[in-house]
């Protein structure tokens, strides 16, 4: 009998920044940051553009898309650093993808996945300034 190592589900989770998606007819590859998550033992790449928000819980991060929730065994800062600059840290436990905002209020933000994310009191002014600049440049 072969000696096989069995990993627990938490040891199976990892992050990888990879990617490339063809852009245009020039044949150039455009870098698209992705996170690799494991679901039922299969590796799944989730593009940063599909992620609505990240929720940090200790040394783990929940990655939300419009219809799914994945767990990654990295802290929120590490996950955000792997992804694109579209992610904005608005709370100690939350980072949002600015492209998925459906509405914003003074102290919370609604996302396309249906989640309502609070904005930390000390980050309210900075968050609204950054989102205002992003809206003007879009």
C-alpha positions as CSV (number, residue, x, y, z in Angstrom):
1,X,0.0,0.0,0.0
2,X,1.4,3.4,-0.9
3,X,2.0,6.0,1.7
4,X,-0.3,8.9,0.9
5,X,-0.6,12.0,2.9
6,X,-4.1,13.3,3.5
7,X,-4.5,17.1,4.0
8,X,-7.3,18.5,6.1
9,X,-9.6,21.0,4.3
10,X,-7.9,23.9,5.9
11,X,-4.5,22.8,4.7
12,X,-5.9,22.5,1.2
13,X,-6.7,26.2,0.9
14,X,-4.3,28.5,-0.8
15,X,-3.9,31.7,-2.9
16,X,-2.2,32.1,-6.1
17,X,-1.9,35.1,-8.3
18,X,-2.0,34.0,-11.9
19,X,-3.7,34.5,-15.0
20,X,-3.9,36.0,-18.3
21,X,-6.8,36.6,-20.4
22,X,-6.6,37.5,-24.1
23,X,-7.3,41.2,-24.6
24,X,-8.2,42.4,-28.1
25,X,-7.0,41.1,-31.4
26,X,-3.3,41.9,-30.8
27,X,-2.8,38.6,-29.0
28,X,-1.4,40.3,-25.9
29,X,-2.1,38.8,-22.6
30,X,-3.7,41.0,-19.9
31,X,-2.9,40.1,-16.3
32,X,-6.0,39.2,-14.4
33,X,-5.4,38.6,-10.7
34,X,-7.1,35.4,-9.5
35,X,-7.4,33.5,-6.3
36,X,-7.3,29.7,-6.3
37,X,-9.8,28.2,-3.8
38,X,-10.6,24.6,-3.2
39,X,-14.1,23.4,-3.3
40,X,-14.9,19.7,-2.7
41,X,-11.2,18.9,-3.3
42,X,-11.1,20.7,-6.7
43,X,-9.0,23.8,-7.4
44,X,-11.1,26.7,-8.7
45,X,-9.7,30.0,-9.9
46,X,-11.8,33.0,-9.0
47,X,-11.0,36.2,-11.0
48,X,-10.7,39.4,-9.0
49,X,-13.4,41.0,-11.2
50,X,-15.9,38.4,-10.0
51,X,-15.2,39.0,-6.3
52,X,-17.6,41.4,-4.6
53,X,-16.0,41.7,-1.2
54,X,-13.6,40.1,1.2
55,X,-14.3,39.4,4.9
56,X,-11.5,38.8,7.2
57,X,-12.0,36.6,10.2
58,X,-8.7,36.1,12.1
59,X,-6.2,34.4,9.8
60,X,-8.9,33.4,7.3
61,X,-10.7,35.3,4.6
62,X,-14.1,34.7,3.2
63,X,-14.2,35.5,-0.6
64,X,-17.7,36.5,-1.8
65,X,-18.8,36.4,-5.4
66,X,-22.3,37.2,-6.6
67,X,-23.6,33.7,-5.8
68,X,-20.9,31.9,-3.8
69,X,-18.8,32.2,-0.6
70,X,-15.3,30.7,-0.4
71,X,-12.9,30.3,2.5
72,X,-9.1,31.0,2.1
73,X,-6.5,30.4,4.7
74,X,-4.8,33.8,4.4
75,X,-5.4,37.0,6.4
76,X,-7.4,39.8,4.7
77,X,-4.3,41.9,4.1
78,X,-2.5,39.1,2.2
79,X,-5.6,38.4,0.0
80,X,-6.1,42.1,-0.8
81,X,-2.4,42.5,-1.7
82,X,-2.7,39.6,-4.2
83,X,-5.7,41.3,-5.9
84,X,-6.1,44.4,-8.0
85,X,-6.3,48.0,-6.8
86,X,-10.1,47.9,-7.3
87,X,-10.4,46.6,-3.7
88,X,-10.9,49.2,-1.0
89,X,-10.4,48.5,2.7
90,X,-13.4,50.2,4.4
91,X,-13.4,48.4,7.7
92,X,-11.1,46.3,9.9
93,X,-12.8,43.1,8.6
94,X,-14.0,44.1,5.1
95,X,-12.5,45.1,1.8
96,X,-14.8,45.7,-1.1
97,X,-14.5,45.6,-4.9
98,X,-15.5,49.1,-5.9
99,X,-16.9,47.8,-9.2
100,X,-19.7,45.9,-7.4
101,X,-21.2,48.9,-5.4
102,X,-24.9,49.3,-6.1
103,X,-25.5,52.1,-3.6
104,X,-23.6,53.9,-0.8
105,X,-24.8,55.6,2.3
106,X,-22.8,57.7,4.8
107,X,-22.0,54.7,7.0
108,X,-22.5,51.6,4.9
109,X,-22.4,50.2,1.3
110,X,-24.7,47.9,-0.7
111,X,-23.0,45.4,-3.0
112,X,-24.3,43.5,-6.1
113,X,-24.2,40.3,-4.1
114,X,-26.8,41.7,-1.7
115,X,-24.4,42.2,1.2
116,X,-24.5,45.4,3.2
117,X,-21.0,46.3,4.4
118,X,-20.5,48.8,7.3
119,X,-17.9,51.6,6.9
120,X,-15.6,52.1,9.9
121,X,-16.2,55.5,11.6
122,X,-12.6,56.5,11.1
123,X,-12.7,55.5,7.4
124,X,-15.9,57.2,6.4
125,X,-14.4,60.4,5.0
126,X,-11.5,58.7,3.2
127,X,-13.8,56.0,1.7
128,X,-16.2,58.5,0.3
129,X,-13.4,60.7,-1.1
130,X,-11.8,57.7,-2.8
131,X,-15.1,56.5,-4.2
132,X,-15.9,60.0,-5.5
133,X,-12.6,60.2,-7.3
134,X,-13.1,56.7,-8.8
135,X,-16.6,57.8,-10.0
136,X,-15.1,60.9,-11.7
137,X,-12.4,59.0,-13.4
138,X,-14.7,56.3,-14.7
